[in-house]
Amino acid sequence: MIGARTAEREHELDLGLLRWLTTTDHKDIGLLYIGTSIVFFFLGGVESLLMRWQLARPRNDFLDPGTYNALFTMHGTTMIFLVAMPLLLGAANYFVPLMIGARDMAFPRLNALSYWLLLFGALLLNWSFLAGSPPDVGWFAYSPLTEQPFSLGTAPDYWALGLLVTGAGSIATGLNLVVTVVKLRAPGMTPLRIPVFVWMSFITGLLLLWALPSLTASQVMLELDRHLGSHFFDPRAGADQLLWQHLFWFFGHPEVYILALPAFGMMSEIVPVFSRKPLFGYPFVVASGVAIAFLSLSVWAHHMFAVQMGPIADAAFGAASALIAVPTGIKVLSWLATMWGGRLWLTPAMMYCCAFIVTFTMGGITGVHFAMVPVDLQLTDSYYVVGHFHYVIVGGTIMASLAAVYYWFPKITGRLLDERVGHWQFWLTFVGFNATFFPMHILGLAGMPRRVYTYPDLPGWGFWNAVETVGAFGLLAAMLLLAWNIWRSARYGVAAGNNPWGGKTLEWTTTSPPPPHNFAAPPVLGPVRNGVSRLGAISTTTFGVLVFISSEVFFFGSLIAAYVDYRTRSPSGPGPGDLDVGRTALFSLALFASSATIYLAERRLERDDLRGFRLWWLATMSLGVIFIVGQGTEYARLYADGISIDRNLFTSAFFTLTGFHGLHVIIGLVALATLLTTRFTHNAARAVSAYWHFVDGVWVVVFSVVYLWNLV
Amino acid sequence: MEPGLTGHGSIWPLTIALAVTIVLFGVVTTLVFSAFGLCLLAAGIVGWVRELSHHG
């Protein structure tokens, strides 16, 4: 309700800039994400318009090749990491707590940290323009192009480090979403009562946690190559030229679903409201989302058919890629069946939903083309690929997000967007979108390669490129019209009331905009069960640590995979035989024993025996220190023998893997010491203990692979 | 939800994110930035932990 701002909210608003810099409120952070996304949307849009102007006619010289390379790299990187992801994470931030009846996200400060990491990572990436060194290696930055001999400047560093920072923020957001949905749902919100958008945000959170670490690991390896002389991607040292591609696409393909799943969730919320029918096949829509998430982690190599992986790998990845169309098709079927026989209310939000079904389905079908290896080999690196992924990402994510803007704007501001302007804006977007991206399929089939700054005057090429350029400027006009509609409606729009559309989810039961605490009274959907489930017995903090550990498994998995690949690959120089297994086994025993001592410390704490707790806690720290000192002396011995990270593939992988494990032990020691010197809760002690057990567990695997394997 | 945090803002998330970025900016430019970033990071972590401890 407009004007329903409480005194508390007025006080918060009065704080001005300081409030925005220090806020931990999920709604503020959601708006910060969305605002940042809009700013970078216009930046990425300008980059694309410059490219389209260059390509408007054959043999154009508006841009030089180097500038064009930088523009397509930054356009792709910006639109994926700084526009689509923050837009969807912003929506999830704002609405997930509201839709589950929670006061906030599970970890509000971590939520704020996630946003600031995104913003500063984005600024670091774009600082490259001011430094005169914008990344120009493509959004997937294939090695060895990014290695020192081929990229002497700092461009790949800005790309890798900027995205490293934003990636850390996204992983933290994934953690927060997962913990929030599991731990903070209103009483009675059983799994089959959870709104689909919340389900999809939860699954997206898991994908962020499990897919992003392989990108993080590969960026770390790249930076070690560029600054410390390691050889992960160095062909002169015999590096595996597919390692980067495997690690990148293990992240890259789930990333498509990180962008698509929240869009599916938005569709599943909006279509039933404007069809005035319940969602058709709710359990299947949810289950298909889960299936998509797991399948998406197993299809990465369909981006690599052109590298000749062999017929078995090609067949397996091709089949899995085609299979993913089934759960996606279930969702499309559900939306169509929901609309079928419904009383359709064709608001701009619903129009965008209809457009989504057309454009995303087309993007999905052209995606299935790429699951067929012979077709992929013909079309790879052509404009057909560019057309396909723009139909998926713009036709999917952006169309659904635009529907969500019209749907949820009244909840955020208390006012309706102008519907007449909305319809104009919709048609301009729909026509502009298809004019821009449909001809790319024709050009791709005609053989036009992607990533060329100009092209010969072949039949039809100039015409279709000109059509695309006109379409792109049409899209610009549509987005400017939307911006104007938002600005004007936020000030002068018609009052919306609390529930203008008759929505059934919890966000519509509170005021518009929602008060600082979201609900006057915490919503209850059903009876509160007596007793505590196994999951409910775990504290939010400990559960958060466990979720984080699941992400760490994928980070260490990437490093271990690289080690296994490079263990004996070096043609010369040091190898596993140079390691002192016996000596390392001794200080490893100290680390393994520390799991027992920290367990004993926990038991003492449960009995409120603080003295006993401190003793066992200190014993754990001492054993951890013994391990670190032991590892330090091992490094010193190796360095004395001339064995350092820059010697060959083995040393690169060995020092990186064991070094990162050592870093985790040190972080664990800091956490142990912090807990001992501050006022702490039992839950905090359990959370630190869970992390410490994980650090020990990782060493069991690392010690086995790096050291014990040598004895076999 | 983190205990006791409802309604409280915090400057430490911004501080830590800025510090991490400065550390990495130093990797691209000069390690002086990295050193400054590490100091800021330490201050941010201490501030966060103290705040957490203060709010219970």
Interface residues (C-beta under 8 A of the other chain):
Chain A: E8 L18 R19 L21 T22 T23 T24 A102 R103 D104 M105 A106 F107 P108 R109 L110 A112 L113 Y115 W116 L117 L119 F120 G121 L123 L124 W127 A131 T154 D157 Y158 L161 L164 V165 A168 G169 L184 E223 H227 P516 H517 T540 T541 T674 T678 R679 F680 T681
Chain B: M1 E2 P3 L5 T6 G7 H8 G9 S10 I11 W12 P13 L14 I16 A17 L18 V20 T21 L24 F25 V27 V28 W48 V49 R50 S53 G56
